[in-house]
């Protein structure tokens, strides 16, 4: 059974924005895994919007490049960004809400069984002093 998880971005004082839905093969997933899957989906979306690979000959170069670089080129970017986001959660600069319940541990496991949502609430520092 696949479970669906709605992803929502929010900043205080603004309207929440639904940024996508993740299809999960398992009902139990960690916050870290949700973030990783979201980063991968966003990176794939960015790549698909680029048109430079449509030039003739570039497809062959891309295929050769992927053989030479045995790891996916976006892995290191995703890993670095994932660690930055997890650190922000631990330092409470980014609040993660699962069905309006705060999760402060990126390795916390949640059960997705129906129409659940995960909200990423980014805190903004106040100006002034």
N, C-alpha and C positions, 0 to 999 in steps of 0.2 A: 504494500500500500504506500503510495506517495503522499507526503504531507506538503501543504503549501504554507509558506511563511511570508507575510507582507512586510516589506521594509519601508520604514518611514524616517525621513530626516526632519529635524525640527531645531530651530534656534529660538530662544526666549523672545517673545514679542512678535513672532511671525506665525503664519499659518503652516501647520505640518504639511509636508509634501511626500506623497507616496512615490518612492523611487524605483520600485520593482517588487517582484515576487520571486522567491526561491522555491524550487521544487526539490524536496528532500526525499531521498530513498529510505531514510530511517526516521523514526519518530523522535529519537533522542539525538541531540546535537549540542555541541558547545558553542558559546558565543564566539570564540576564536575561529571555529570552522565556518560559522555564518559569515563573519567578516572576510575570511579568506575567499569563500565562494563569491561574495559580493565584489571583492576586488578583482577576481578573475573575470567575472561577468563584465565589469566596467572596462577592464583592459581589452577584452575581446571586442566590446562595442566600439572602443576607440580605434582599434586596428581595422575593423570592418568599415569604418567611415573613411579611412584613408584610401585614396585612389592611386597612389604611386605604384602599387603592385599590378595595376591593370596595364601598364606599358609592356609592350612585347619584349620578351627576354628577361624581364624582372622576375617572372614566376620561376624560371630556371635558376636564377641567382639565389632566390629565396630558398629553393629546395636544396641547393648545394650548401648554403649557409647553415641550414638546419642540420645537415649531416655533420658539418664541421663543428658546430656548437651543439654538443650532445644534450645539453640542458636547454629547456625553453628559455629564450632571452628575457621573458618577462618575470621569471621565477624570482630572481634576485630583487627586482623592484617590488614585487608583491610581498616577499618576506620582510623587506626593510619597512615597507609601509604598514604591514601587519603588526610588527613590533612597535612602531610608533603609536599606532592606534591602541594597542593593548596597554602600553605605558600610560597613555592619556586616560584610559578607563581606570587604571589603578590609582592615578593621581587625581581622579575625579574632575578632569578637564572635559571629559566626554562621558555623558551618562547614558547607559543602555537600559532601556525599559522593555521588559517582555510582558505583554499584557498588563501594562501599567505597574509592574513590579520591578524595582531597581535591581540590577545585577552589577556588582562591583568587581567580580572576578571574571576575567576573560575565559577561564577554563570551567566556568559554571555550566552545567549541563541542563538543558531545558527539554521539555516534552512537547512536541508539536503534533497535535492530534486533529485539529480542525482549522478554524479561521483565526489563528493567532497572528499577532503582529509584534515586530521588534522595532522600537523607536530609538534612534540615535539622536540624543539631545546635546548639541554642542553649546557649551557655555562660553560666553563672550566676556572678557575682562572689562571692568568698568573704567571709563576715562576719568582722569582727575586724581584727586588724592584725598 
